[in-house]
């Protein structure tokens, strides 16, 4: 090498810088690849992605070939730099050369290339995989020796690190990905987040309360039953005797049409059109109940407590609305208990569910405790208020308008002003 001229030696240094930059950027790019996007590209048939995925299945071998190449290049560059320094500056150059070489390589072969690779890993990793794959096959014996030696040393420290199993996203991690890293329209992202949130709510949170259930009482006369069926706005209704706790069946109005066409309808004929009722526990998570509806091929269920007493009714549509939002855009049609006022306030009945209020008005009333607005007011005050009593819940101002039978019947709520107002 002493016979080489200075221009040739400088040319060799430049080549070493390029090769070192290649290995450094390849290492960072391979490790920075999004593994889930990589799997998508592999399924799509992207050649570079397939090679990169194959290399990443054995990261020890991948790092072995990259670091082997990088260290060979760096050591060779150090030798060339020593020759240049000795020829041009004598023994003084030998002392200065390591510092100059380190500075140049850090900037041009380490920090710069790795920064670029971290910002655009696919642009670096996929073309690089076409070079690293044959290099690994060619130098496999050397890489195997390096990996065997390294693995023998590090094995005691990584024996509990997952045994090489592929990492899985937890629901919370997936929620973070959807919030911050998913390139999805806002509506679709909201639907996916709502699916994840189903496990945090139960049927008790979304059911129609017992007091609001519309049903057919077999103790009424036939004419009253016929009138109720003709006026019903529901597709499926419970049929009971005397009390909703004594449900004998569920009636689909499509089947009720046969009963109504009968010139002389009877209660026995009505019972023949009913189906056995379907009961679910009040604490059933929504995601579980969604699967149960599918398994049982049902669309409506009666919600019962631990004593078997009916607390309300829940439908498949109720759960789907938790995912996709309300199927109607009319506020009054969604929540009839909410009455908008001209001054910007809302008169809300005490029986209105807090979840429905928040979803319809985009509010953030607390839902961790009571389910209804009446319950929230009484819990906050810690006593049953009188009419005209006022209170503040966070940014919301409430005025009690009517109290009856120890419950708050109606409340005027003044929401907080819009942000920036």
C-alpha contacts under 8 A as a table, 3 or more apart, distances in Angstrom:
res1	aa1	res2	aa2	distance
1	X	4	X	5.56
2	X	83	X	7.59
4	X	8	X	6.25
4	X	9	X	6.65
5	X	8	X	5.36
5	X	9	X	6.35
6	X	9	X	4.97
6	X	10	X	6.11
6	X	84	X	6.75
7	X	10	X	5.09
7	X	11	X	6.08
8	X	11	X	4.89
8	X	12	X	6.19
9	X	12	X	4.99
9	X	13	X	6.31
9	X	80	X	6.41
9	X	84	X	6.95
10	X	13	X	5.00
10	X	14	X	6.30
10	X	84	X	7.82
11	X	14	X	5.09
11	X	15	X	6.29
12	X	15	X	5.03
12	X	16	X	6.13
12	X	77	X	7.71
12	X	80	X	7.49
13	X	16	X	5.00
13	X	17	X	6.22
13	X	77	X	5.87
13	X	80	X	6.81
13	X	81	X	7.21
14	X	17	X	5.09
14	X	18	X	6.37
15	X	18	X	5.14
15	X	19	X	6.20
16	X	19	X	5.08
16	X	20	X	5.96
16	X	73	X	5.85
16	X	74	X	7.15
16	X	76	X	7.77
16	X	77	X	5.93
17	X	20	X	5.13
17	X	21	X	6.00
17	X	77	X	7.97
17	X	105	X	6.66
17	X	108	X	6.90
17	X	109	X	5.68
18	X	21	X	5.08
18	X	22	X	6.18
18	X	109	X	6.96
19	X	22	X	4.98
19	X	23	X	6.37
19	X	70	X	7.56
19	X	73	X	6.96
20	X	23	X	5.22
20	X	24	X	6.06
20	X	70	X	5.49
20	X	73	X	6.27
20	X	74	X	6.90
20	X	109	X	5.45
20	X	110	X	7.66
21	X	24	X	5.11
21	X	25	X	5.94
21	X	108	X	6.88
21	X	109	X	3.97
21	X	110	X	6.15
21	X	113	X	5.70
21	X	114	X	7.99
22	X	25	X	5.34
22	X	26	X	5.98
22	X	109	X	7.76
22	X	113	X	7.52
23	X	26	X	5.07
23	X	27	X	6.20
23	X	66	X	5.74
23	X	67	X	7.48
23	X	69	X	7.05
23	X	70	X	5.70
24	X	27	X	5.31
24	X	28	X	6.50
24	X	66	X	7.86
24	X	70	X	7.26
24	X	109	X	6.84
24	X	110	X	5.92
24	X	113	X	6.67
24	X	114	X	6.16
25	X	28	X	5.24
25	X	29	X	5.94
25	X	110	X	7.57
25	X	113	X	5.00
25	X	114	X	4.68
25	X	115	X	7.96
25	X	116	X	7.48
25	X	117	X	5.35
25	X	124	X	7.10
26	X	29	X	5.09
26	X	30	X	5.96
26	X	66	X	7.65
26	X	117	X	7.32
26	X	124	X	6.37
26	X	125	X	5.78
26	X	128	X	6.38
27	X	30	X	5.42
27	X	31	X	6.34
27	X	63	X	7.10
27	X	66	X	6.65
28	X	31	X	5.31
28	X	32	X	5.98
28	X	114	X	5.80
28	X	117	X	6.05
28	X	118	X	6.26
28	X	121	X	7.53
29	X	32	X	5.06
29	X	33	X	6.25
29	X	114	X	7.62
29	X	117	X	4.92
29	X	118	X	5.92
29	X	120	X	7.44
29	X	121	X	4.18
29	X	122	X	6.88
29	X	124	X	6.04
29	X	125	X	5.21
30	X	33	X	5.58
30	X	52	X	7.32
30	X	56	X	7.55
30	X	121	X	6.81
30	X	125	X	5.41
32	X	118	X	6.25
32	X	121	X	6.09
33	X	38	X	7.04
33	X	121	X	5.84
33	X	122	X	6.68
33	X	125	X	7.90
34	X	37	X	5.37
34	X	38	X	6.00
35	X	38	X	4.87
35	X	39	X	6.24
36	X	39	X	5.19
36	X	40	X	6.41
37	X	40	X	4.97
37	X	41	X	6.26
38	X	41	X	5.10
38	X	42	X	6.14
38	X	49	X	6.23
38	X	53	X	7.07
39	X	42	X	4.98
39	X	43	X	6.27
39	X	53	X	7.64
40	X	43	X	5.22
40	X	44	X	6.28
41	X	44	X	4.83
41	X	45	X	6.38
41	X	46	X	5.59
41	X	49	X	6.09
41	X	50	X	7.83
42	X	45	X	5.18
42	X	46	X	5.61
42	X	47	X	7.56
42	X	49	X	5.51
42	X	50	X	5.19
42	X	53	X	7.60
43	X	46	X	7.67
45	X	49	X	7.92
45	X	50	X	7.33
46	X	49	X	5.31
46	X	50	X	6.31
47	X	50	X	5.18
47	X	51	X	6.48
48	X	51	X	5.23
48	X	52	X	6.09
48	X	125	X	7.87
48	X	126	X	4.31
48	X	127	X	6.20
48	X	129	X	6.32
48	X	130	X	6.94
49	X	52	X	5.03
49	X	53	X	5.94
49	X	126	X	5.83
50	X	53	X	5.13
50	X	54	X	6.20
51	X	54	X	5.11
51	X	55	X	6.28
51	X	126	X	7.49
51	X	129	X	5.72
51	X	130	X	7.01
51	X	133	X	7.24
52	X	55	X	5.12
52	X	56	X	6.16
52	X	125	X	6.91
52	X	126	X	6.18
52	X	129	X	5.40
53	X	56	X	5.08
53	X	57	X	6.35
54	X	57	X	5.39
54	X	58	X	7.57
55	X	58	X	5.88
55	X	59	X	6.72
55	X	61	X	7.70
55	X	62	X	5.90
55	X	129	X	7.71
55	X	133	X	7.31
56	X	59	X	4.96
56	X	62	X	6.78
58	X	61	X	5.58
58	X	62	X	6.45
59	X	62	X	4.87
59	X	63	X	5.96
60	X	63	X	5.27
60	X	64	X	5.95
60	X	147	X	6.53
61	X	64	X	4.80
61	X	65	X	6.28
61	X	136	X	7.84
61	X	143	X	6.61
61	X	144	X	7.53
61	X	147	X	6.68
62	X	65	X	5.52
62	X	66	X	6.32
62	X	136	X	7.79
63	X	66	X	5.12
63	X	67	X	5.85
64	X	67	X	5.38
64	X	68	X	5.85
64	X	143	X	5.65
64	X	146	X	6.77
64	X	147	X	6.55
65	X	68	X	5.05
65	X	69	X	6.13
65	X	132	X	7.50
65	X	135	X	7.40
65	X	136	X	6.06
65	X	139	X	7.71
65	X	143	X	6.05
66	X	69	X	5.31
66	X	70	X	6.08
66	X	132	X	7.74
67	X	70	X	4.91
67	X	71	X	5.89
68	X	71	X	5.41
68	X	72	X	6.23
68	X	143	X	7.62
69	X	72	X	5.27
69	X	73	X	6.21
70	X	73	X	5.18
70	X	74	X	6.13
71	X	74	X	5.00
71	X	75	X	6.01
72	X	75	X	5.31
72	X	76	X	6.12
73	X	76	X	5.19
73	X	77	X	6.05
74	X	77	X	4.97
74	X	78	X	6.17
75	X	78	X	5.03
75	X	79	X	6.42
76	X	79	X	5.15
76	X	80	X	6.35
77	X	80	X	5.11
77	X	81	X	6.01
78	X	81	X	5.06
78	X	82	X	6.15
78	X	98	X	7.58
78	X	101	X	7.39
79	X	82	X	5.16
79	X	83	X	6.51
80	X	83	X	5.20
80	X	84	X	6.36
81	X	84	X	5.11
81	X	85	X	6.12
81	X	97	X	6.53
81	X	101	X	7.14
82	X	85	X	5.16
82	X	86	X	6.07
82	X	93	X	7.86
82	X	94	X	6.19
82	X	97	X	6.44
83	X	86	X	5.16
83	X	87	X	6.18
84	X	87	X	5.31
84	X	88	X	6.15
85	X	88	X	5.37
85	X	89	X	5.49
85	X	90	X	6.58
85	X	93	X	4.50
85	X	94	X	5.81
85	X	96	X	7.92
85	X	97	X	6.05
86	X	89	X	5.58
86	X	90	X	4.37
86	X	91	X	6.09
86	X	92	X	7.87
86	X	93	X	5.69
86	X	94	X	6.03
87	X	90	X	5.87
88	X	93	X	7.31
89	X	92	X	5.92
89	X	93	X	4.65
89	X	94	X	7.88
90	X	93	X	5.45
90	X	94	X	7.01
91	X	94	X	5.19
91	X	95	X	7.04
92	X	95	X	5.46
92	X	96	X	6.59
93	X	96	X	5.04
93	X	97	X	5.69
94	X	97	X	5.43
94	X	98	X	7.54
95	X	98	X	6.85
96	X	99	X	5.68
96	X	100	X	6.44
97	X	100	X	5.21
97	X	101	X	5.91
98	X	101	X	5.15
98	X	102	X	5.92
99	X	102	X	5.15
99	X	103	X	6.19
100	X	103	X	5.21
100	X	104	X	6.18
101	X	104	X	5.18
101	X	105	X	6.00
102	X	105	X	5.25
102	X	106	X	5.94
103	X	106	X	5.24
103	X	107	X	6.34
104	X	107	X	5.42
104	X	108	X	5.91
104	X	109	X	7.60
105	X	108	X	5.23
105	X	109	X	4.77
105	X	110	X	6.33
106	X	109	X	5.74
106	X	110	X	4.82
106	X	111	X	5.79
106	X	112	X	7.94
107	X	110	X	5.94
107	X	111	X	5.33
107	X	112	X	5.74
108	X	111	X	6.88
108	X	112	X	5.68
108	X	113	X	7.03
109	X	112	X	6.58
109	X	113	X	6.12
110	X	113	X	5.71
110	X	114	X	5.88
111	X	114	X	5.33
111	X	115	X	5.96
112	X	115	X	5.29
112	X	116	X	6.39
113	X	116	X	5.18
113	X	117	X	6.12
114	X	117	X	4.96
114	X	118	X	6.04
115	X	118	X	5.18
115	X	119	X	6.50
116	X	119	X	5.34
116	X	120	X	6.28
116	X	121	X	7.95
117	X	120	X	5.13
117	X	121	X	4.85
117	X	123	X	7.82
117	X	124	X	6.12
118	X	121	X	5.55
120	X	123	X	5.65
120	X	124	X	6.85
121	X	124	X	5.36
121	X	125	X	5.74
122	X	125	X	5.10
122	X	126	X	5.68
123	X	126	X	6.24
123	X	127	X	7.06
124	X	127	X	6.04
124	X	128	X	6.09
125	X	128	X	5.01
125	X	129	X	6.03
126	X	129	X	5.24
126	X	130	X	7.25
127	X	130	X	5.63
127	X	131	X	7.38
128	X	131	X	5.32
128	X	132	X	6.17
129	X	132	X	5.03
129	X	133	X	5.85
130	X	133	X	5.77
130	X	134	X	7.19
131	X	134	X	5.96
131	X	135	X	6.35
132	X	135	X	4.97
132	X	136	X	5.98
133	X	136	X	5.22
133	X	137	X	6.52
134	X	137	X	5.07
134	X	138	X	6.07
135	X	138	X	5.04
135	X	139	X	5.96
135	X	140	X	7.94
136	X	139	X	5.31
136	X	140	X	5.33
136	X	143	X	7.49
137	X	140	X	5.13
139	X	142	X	5.61
139	X	143	X	6.31
140	X	143	X	4.97
140	X	144	X	5.84
141	X	144	X	5.09
141	X	145	X	6.31
142	X	145	X	5.25
142	X	146	X	6.29
143	X	146	X	5.03
143	X	147	X	6.02
144	X	147	X	5.11
144	X	148	X	5.91
145	X	148	X	5.17
145	X	149	X	6.17
146	X	149	X	5.30
146	X	150	X	6.10
147	X	150	X	5.03
147	X	151	X	5.74
148	X	151	X	5.23
148	X	152	X	6.14
149	X	152	X	5.32
149	X	153	X	6.63
150	X	153	X	5.24
150	X	154	X	6.26
151	X	154	X	5.15
151	X	155	X	5.45
152	X	155	X	5.58
153	X	156	X	7.20
154	X	157	X	5.41
154	X	158	X	6.56
155	X	158	X	5.36
155	X	159	X	5.98
156	X	159	X	5.78
157	X	160	X	7.77
158	X	161	X	5.08
159	X	162	X	7.54
159	X	163	X	6.57
160	X	163	X	6.66
161	X	164	X	7.48
162	X	165	X	5.58
169	X	172	X	7.98
169	X	173	X	5.75
169	X	174	X	5.97
170	X	173	X	5.11
170	X	174	X	6.13
171	X	174	X	5.01
171	X	175	X	6.07
171	X	196	X	6.92
172	X	175	X	4.96
172	X	176	X	6.33
173	X	176	X	5.05
173	X	177	X	6.27
174	X	177	X	4.95
174	X	178	X	6.23
175	X	178	X	5.15
175	X	179	X	6.15
175	X	193	X	6.48
175	X	196	X	7.42
176	X	179	X	5.00
176	X	180	X	6.02
176	X	181	X	7.58
177	X	180	X	5.38
177	X	181	X	4.85
177	X	182	X	6.00
178	X	181	X	5.81
178	X	182	X	4.84
178	X	189	X	6.44
178	X	192	X	7.88
178	X	193	X	7.27
179	X	182	X	6.80
179	X	189	X	7.75
182	X	189	X	7.76
184	X	188	X	6.41
184	X	189	X	5.91
185	X	188	X	5.46
185	X	189	X	6.21
186	X	189	X	5.11
186	X	190	X	6.11
187	X	190	X	5.11
187	X	191	X	6.36
188	X	191	X	5.06
188	X	192	X	6.35
189	X	192	X	5.21
189	X	193	X	6.21
190	X	193	X	5.09
190	X	194	X	6.03
190	X	323	X	7.96
191	X	194	X	4.98
191	X	195	X	6.35
191	X	323	X	5.21
191	X	324	X	5.58
192	X	195	X	5.15
192	X	196	X	6.59
192	X	323	X	7.57
193	X	196	X	5.12
193	X	197	X	6.21
194	X	197	X	4.87
194	X	198	X	6.36
194	X	322	X	6.59
194	X	323	X	4.93
194	X	324	X	7.80
195	X	198	X	5.35
195	X	287	X	7.67
195	X	323	X	5.82
196	X	199	X	6.50
197	X	200	X	5.41
197	X	201	X	7.12
198	X	201	X	5.51
198	X	202	X	7.78
198	X	285	X	6.98
198	X	286	X	5.17
198	X	287	X	5.19
198	X	322	X	7.69
199	X	202	X	7.53
199	X	285	X	5.54
199	X	286	X	6.02
199	X	287	X	5.55
199	X	288	X	7.77
200	X	285	X	7.00
200	X	286	X	7.87
201	X	205	X	6.34
201	X	285	X	5.73
201	X	286	X	5.92
202	X	205	X	5.45
202	X	206	X	7.33
202	X	282	X	6.96
202	X	283	X	5.40
202	X	284	X	5.26
202	X	285	X	4.15
202	X	286	X	5.09
203	X	206	X	5.50
203	X	207	X	5.78
203	X	281	X	7.98
203	X	282	X	5.75
203	X	283	X	6.43
203	X	284	X	5.89
203	X	285	X	6.38
203	X	286	X	5.86
203	X	289	X	7.62
203	X	303	X	7.50
203	X	314	X	6.74
204	X	207	X	5.51
204	X	282	X	4.96
204	X	283	X	6.29
204	X	284	X	7.85
204	X	303	X	7.47
204	X	312	X	7.94
205	X	355	X	7.60
205	X	371	X	6.93
206	X	314	X	7.11
206	X	318	X	6.85
206	X	319	X	7.77
206	X	355	X	7.66
207	X	303	X	7.59
207	X	312	X	5.78
207	X	313	X	5.30
207	X	314	X	4.63
207	X	315	X	7.79
207	X	318	X	7.62
208	X	212	X	6.42
208	X	213	X	6.70
208	X	312	X	5.26
208	X	313	X	5.17
208	X	314	X	6.28
209	X	212	X	5.49
209	X	213	X	6.67
209	X	311	X	6.26
209	X	312	X	4.36
209	X	313	X	6.74
210	X	213	X	5.41
210	X	244	X	7.94
210	X	310	X	6.91
210	X	311	X	5.11
210	X	312	X	4.20
210	X	313	X	7.10
211	X	312	X	7.82
213	X	312	X	6.99
213	X	313	X	7.06
214	X	237	X	6.65
214	X	238	X	7.49
215	X	237	X	5.29
215	X	238	X	4.89
215	X	239	X	5.74
215	X	240	X	7.27
215	X	244	X	7.87
216	X	225	X	6.55
216	X	228	X	7.52
216	X	237	X	7.12
216	X	238	X	6.31
216	X	239	X	4.69
216	X	240	X	6.23
217	X	220	X	5.70
217	X	225	X	7.56
217	X	239	X	6.06
217	X	240	X	5.13
217	X	241	X	5.40
217	X	242	X	6.03
217	X	243	X	7.62
218	X	221	X	7.49
218	X	225	X	7.83
218	X	239	X	7.01
218	X	240	X	6.06
218	X	241	X	5.13
218	X	242	X	7.09
218	X	267	X	7.02
219	X	241	X	5.96
219	X	242	X	6.01
220	X	224	X	6.30
220	X	225	X	6.58
221	X	224	X	5.47
221	X	225	X	6.45
222	X	225	X	5.01
222	X	226	X	6.13
222	X	265	X	7.32
222	X	266	X	6.70
222	X	267	X	6.87
223	X	226	X	5.13
223	X	227	X	6.19
224	X	227	X	5.07
224	X	228	X	6.15
225	X	228	X	5.09
225	X	229	X	6.19
226	X	229	X	5.18
226	X	230	X	6.22
226	X	260	X	6.90
227	X	230	X	5.22
227	X	231	X	6.27
228	X	231	X	5.19
228	X	232	X	5.93
229	X	232	X	5.14
229	X	253	X	7.60
229	X	256	X	7.77
232	X	235	X	7.95
234	X	237	X	6.64
234	X	253	X	7.91
235	X	252	X	5.92
235	X	253	X	5.54
235	X	254	X	7.75
236	X	250	X	6.67
236	X	251	X	5.51
236	X	252	X	4.51
236	X	253	X	6.17
236	X	300	X	7.62
237	X	250	X	5.75
237	X	251	X	5.32
237	X	252	X	6.68
237	X	253	X	7.84
238	X	247	X	6.67
238	X	248	X	7.79
238	X	249	X	6.02
238	X	250	X	4.47
238	X	251	X	6.10
238	X	277	X	7.75
239	X	247	X	5.79
239	X	248	X	5.86
239	X	249	X	5.30
239	X	250	X	5.80
239	X	251	X	6.72
239	X	274	X	7.85
240	X	243	X	6.32
240	X	244	X	5.73
240	X	245	X	7.63
240	X	246	X	5.46
240	X	247	X	4.07
240	X	248	X	5.29
240	X	249	X	7.07
241	X	244	X	7.26
241	X	246	X	5.73
241	X	247	X	6.62
241	X	248	X	7.33
242	X	246	X	7.19
243	X	246	X	5.50
243	X	247	X	7.54
244	X	247	X	5.67
244	X	310	X	6.91
245	X	309	X	5.94
245	X	310	X	5.46
247	X	277	X	7.21
248	X	276	X	7.06
248	X	277	X	6.87
249	X	271	X	7.57
249	X	274	X	5.28
249	X	275	X	5.19
249	X	276	X	4.80
249	X	277	X	4.84
250	X	274	X	5.19
250	X	275	X	5.07
250	X	276	X	6.28
250	X	277	X	5.45
251	X	255	X	7.16
251	X	256	X	6.95
251	X	273	X	6.55
251	X	274	X	4.57
251	X	275	X	6.38
252	X	255	X	5.45
252	X	256	X	6.34
252	X	273	X	7.86
252	X	274	X	7.17
253	X	256	X	4.54
253	X	257	X	6.31
254	X	257	X	5.58
254	X	258	X	7.85
255	X	258	X	5.79
255	X	259	X	7.25
255	X	273	X	5.83
255	X	274	X	7.93
256	X	259	X	4.99
256	X	260	X	6.18
256	X	270	X	7.17
256	X	273	X	6.61
257	X	260	X	4.94
257	X	261	X	6.11
258	X	261	X	5.20
258	X	262	X	6.57
259	X	262	X	5.45
259	X	265	X	6.05
259	X	269	X	6.47
259	X	270	X	5.98
259	X	273	X	7.65
260	X	263	X	7.81
260	X	265	X	6.66
261	X	265	X	7.92
262	X	265	X	5.25
265	X	269	X	6.62
265	X	270	X	7.60
266	X	269	X	5.20
266	X	270	X	6.42
267	X	270	X	4.90
267	X	271	X	6.21
268	X	271	X	5.09
268	X	272	X	6.46
269	X	272	X	5.21
269	X	273	X	6.92
270	X	273	X	5.41
270	X	274	X	6.93
271	X	274	X	5.30
277	X	301	X	7.24
277	X	302	X	7.42
278	X	298	X	7.93
278	X	300	X	7.43
278	X	301	X	5.05
278	X	302	X	6.16
279	X	301	X	5.47
279	X	302	X	4.77
279	X	303	X	5.89
279	X	304	X	6.69
280	X	284	X	7.22
280	X	301	X	6.45
280	X	302	X	6.21
280	X	303	X	5.08
280	X	304	X	6.17
281	X	284	X	5.64
281	X	303	X	5.74
281	X	304	X	5.28
281	X	305	X	6.00
281	X	306	X	7.29
282	X	303	X	5.50
282	X	304	X	5.71
282	X	305	X	5.63
282	X	311	X	7.79
284	X	288	X	6.73
284	X	289	X	6.42
285	X	288	X	5.33
285	X	289	X	6.26
286	X	289	X	4.98
286	X	290	X	6.04
286	X	319	X	6.82
287	X	290	X	5.15
287	X	291	X	6.57
288	X	291	X	5.29
288	X	292	X	6.19
289	X	292	X	4.71
289	X	293	X	6.06
290	X	293	X	5.26
290	X	294	X	6.55
290	X	316	X	7.04
290	X	319	X	6.97
291	X	294	X	5.08
291	X	295	X	6.10
292	X	295	X	4.91
292	X	296	X	5.90
293	X	296	X	5.31
293	X	297	X	5.60
293	X	298	X	4.97
293	X	299	X	6.16
293	X	300	X	7.91
293	X	316	X	7.01
294	X	297	X	4.97
294	X	298	X	6.70
295	X	298	X	7.93
298	X	301	X	7.61
298	X	316	X	7.95
299	X	315	X	5.54
299	X	316	X	4.92
299	X	317	X	7.67
300	X	313	X	7.31
300	X	314	X	5.85
300	X	315	X	4.20
300	X	316	X	6.19
301	X	313	X	5.84
301	X	314	X	5.43
301	X	315	X	6.23
302	X	310	X	6.65
302	X	311	X	7.74
302	X	312	X	6.10
302	X	313	X	4.52
302	X	314	X	6.41
303	X	310	X	5.74
303	X	311	X	5.57
303	X	312	X	5.13
303	X	313	X	5.35
303	X	314	X	6.78
304	X	307	X	7.54
304	X	308	X	5.21
304	X	309	X	5.21
304	X	310	X	4.34
304	X	311	X	5.33
304	X	312	X	7.18
305	X	308	X	5.32
305	X	309	X	5.64
305	X	310	X	6.69
305	X	311	X	6.63
306	X	309	X	7.57
314	X	318	X	6.56
315	X	318	X	5.22
315	X	319	X	6.93
316	X	319	X	5.36
316	X	320	X	6.31
317	X	320	X	5.01
317	X	321	X	6.07
318	X	321	X	5.25
318	X	322	X	6.67
319	X	322	X	5.15
319	X	323	X	6.95
320	X	323	X	5.19
320	X	324	X	6.20
320	X	325	X	7.54
321	X	324	X	5.20
321	X	325	X	4.48
321	X	326	X	5.16
321	X	327	X	6.94
322	X	325	X	5.72
322	X	326	X	7.81
326	X	329	X	7.02
326	X	334	X	7.40
328	X	331	X	8.00
328	X	333	X	7.28
328	X	334	X	6.68
329	X	333	X	7.97
329	X	334	X	7.53
330	X	333	X	5.22
330	X	334	X	6.22
331	X	334	X	5.13
331	X	335	X	6.12
331	X	336	X	7.65
331	X	338	X	7.86
331	X	360	X	7.05
332	X	335	X	5.44
332	X	336	X	4.91
332	X	337	X	7.85
332	X	338	X	6.82
332	X	339	X	7.33
333	X	336	X	5.95
334	X	360	X	7.80
335	X	338	X	5.80
335	X	352	X	7.77
335	X	356	X	7.21
335	X	357	X	7.76
335	X	360	X	7.74
336	X	339	X	7.37
337	X	348	X	5.59
337	X	349	X	5.11
337	X	351	X	7.57
337	X	352	X	5.87
338	X	346	X	6.61
338	X	347	X	6.09
338	X	348	X	4.61
338	X	349	X	6.69
338	X	352	X	7.70
338	X	357	X	7.92
339	X	346	X	5.56
339	X	347	X	5.09
339	X	348	X	6.13
340	X	344	X	7.03
340	X	345	X	6.34
340	X	346	X	4.54
340	X	347	X	6.44
341	X	344	X	5.61
341	X	345	X	5.35
341	X	346	X	5.54
341	X	347	X	7.15
342	X	345	X	7.28
344	X	414	X	7.16
345	X	412	X	6.72
345	X	413	X	5.66
345	X	414	X	4.62
345	X	415	X	6.74
346	X	412	X	5.58
346	X	413	X	5.24
346	X	414	X	6.59
347	X	410	X	6.69
347	X	411	X	5.55
347	X	412	X	4.34
347	X	413	X	6.29
348	X	352	X	7.00
348	X	410	X	5.60
348	X	411	X	5.29
348	X	412	X	6.27
348	X	413	X	7.29
349	X	352	X	5.72
349	X	373	X	7.63
349	X	408	X	7.97
349	X	409	X	5.58
349	X	410	X	4.24
349	X	411	X	6.28
350	X	372	X	6.56
350	X	373	X	5.01
350	X	374	X	4.35
350	X	375	X	7.83
350	X	407	X	7.62
350	X	408	X	5.34
350	X	409	X	4.67
350	X	410	X	5.13
350	X	411	X	6.72
351	X	372	X	5.58
351	X	373	X	6.38
351	X	374	X	6.34
351	X	409	X	7.17
352	X	356	X	7.28
352	X	357	X	7.09
352	X	372	X	5.50
352	X	373	X	5.96
352	X	374	X	7.98
353	X	356	X	5.31
353	X	357	X	6.34
353	X	371	X	5.64
353	X	372	X	4.40
353	X	373	X	6.40
354	X	357	X	5.00
354	X	358	X	6.11
354	X	365	X	6.84
354	X	366	X	7.69
354	X	367	X	6.30
354	X	371	X	5.74
354	X	372	X	5.31
354	X	373	X	5.92
355	X	358	X	5.21
355	X	359	X	6.06
355	X	367	X	6.79
355	X	371	X	7.52
356	X	359	X	5.15
356	X	360	X	5.95
357	X	360	X	5.29
357	X	361	X	5.90
357	X	362	X	7.71
357	X	363	X	7.10
358	X	361	X	5.45
358	X	362	X	5.10
358	X	363	X	4.38
358	X	364	X	5.72
358	X	365	X	6.46
359	X	362	X	5.31
359	X	363	X	7.00
360	X	363	X	7.88
363	X	415	X	8.00
365	X	393	X	7.83
366	X	369	X	7.44
367	X	370	X	6.54
367	X	371	X	6.47
369	X	376	X	7.51
370	X	373	X	7.72
370	X	375	X	5.24
370	X	376	X	5.43
370	X	379	X	7.65
371	X	375	X	6.74
371	X	376	X	7.34
372	X	375	X	5.24
372	X	376	X	6.31
373	X	376	X	5.04
373	X	377	X	6.27
374	X	377	X	5.30
374	X	378	X	6.31
374	X	407	X	6.42
374	X	408	X	4.97
374	X	409	X	7.11
375	X	378	X	5.23
375	X	379	X	5.98
376	X	379	X	5.19
376	X	380	X	6.10
377	X	380	X	5.19
377	X	381	X	6.19
377	X	408	X	7.86
378	X	381	X	5.21
378	X	382	X	5.59
378	X	383	X	5.79
378	X	384	X	5.77
378	X	385	X	7.20
378	X	408	X	7.95
379	X	382	X	5.05
379	X	383	X	7.41
381	X	384	X	7.50
381	X	385	X	7.50
384	X	406	X	6.42
384	X	407	X	7.24
384	X	408	X	7.98
385	X	389	X	6.53
385	X	400	X	7.70
385	X	403	X	7.38
385	X	408	X	7.78
386	X	389	X	5.88
386	X	400	X	7.24
386	X	402	X	7.66
386	X	403	X	6.28
387	X	400	X	5.22
387	X	401	X	5.14
387	X	402	X	5.24
387	X	403	X	5.98
388	X	399	X	6.12
388	X	400	X	5.19
388	X	401	X	5.70
388	X	402	X	7.88
389	X	399	X	5.89
389	X	400	X	5.27
389	X	401	X	7.86
390	X	397	X	7.44
390	X	398	X	5.62
390	X	399	X	4.41
390	X	400	X	6.16
391	X	397	X	6.09
391	X	398	X	5.37
391	X	399	X	6.62
392	X	395	X	7.00
392	X	396	X	5.69
392	X	397	X	4.55
392	X	398	X	6.00
393	X	396	X	5.12
393	X	397	X	6.38
393	X	398	X	7.50
395	X	415	X	7.05
395	X	416	X	5.43
396	X	413	X	6.82
396	X	414	X	5.97
396	X	415	X	5.05
396	X	416	X	5.79
397	X	413	X	5.77
397	X	414	X	5.18
397	X	415	X	6.73
398	X	411	X	6.50
398	X	412	X	5.67
398	X	413	X	4.61
398	X	414	X	6.44
399	X	411	X	5.61
399	X	412	X	5.05
399	X	413	X	6.51
400	X	403	X	7.51
400	X	408	X	7.30
400	X	410	X	6.51
400	X	411	X	4.70
400	X	412	X	6.50
401	X	409	X	7.60
401	X	410	X	5.43
401	X	411	X	5.27
401	X	412	X	6.71
402	X	408	X	6.18
402	X	409	X	5.25
402	X	410	X	5.23
402	X	411	X	7.16
403	X	406	X	6.68
403	X	407	X	5.71
403	X	408	X	4.49
403	X	409	X	5.28
403	X	410	X	7.28
404	X	407	X	5.53
404	X	408	X	6.48
404	X	409	X	6.41
408	X	411	X	7.49
417	X	421	X	6.28
418	X	421	X	5.51
